[in-house]
């Protein structure tokens, strides 16, 4: 196959770039966020274990978590509005 033929085939089969499609940077950040959250949930949010599972240093995991805005929500204790009935 000649170069001209291959180039023509590639151009005809390539779809136009959709301006509304997310960028590679966005897709990579979403994928990285998903992997980190899965590792954190699997380790019970123990960062050293999650880092070991991801095969990165704990400091690297912390930097990535900060960059991606990943924080563990603190549990809020809900107090009952009325006292419980006594038996």
Buried (B, 14 or more C-beta within 10 A) or exposed (E): EEEEEEEEEEEEEEEEEEEEEEEEEEEEBEEBBEBBBEBBEEBEEEBEBBBBBBEBEEEEBBEBBEEBEBEEEEEEEEEEEEEEEEE
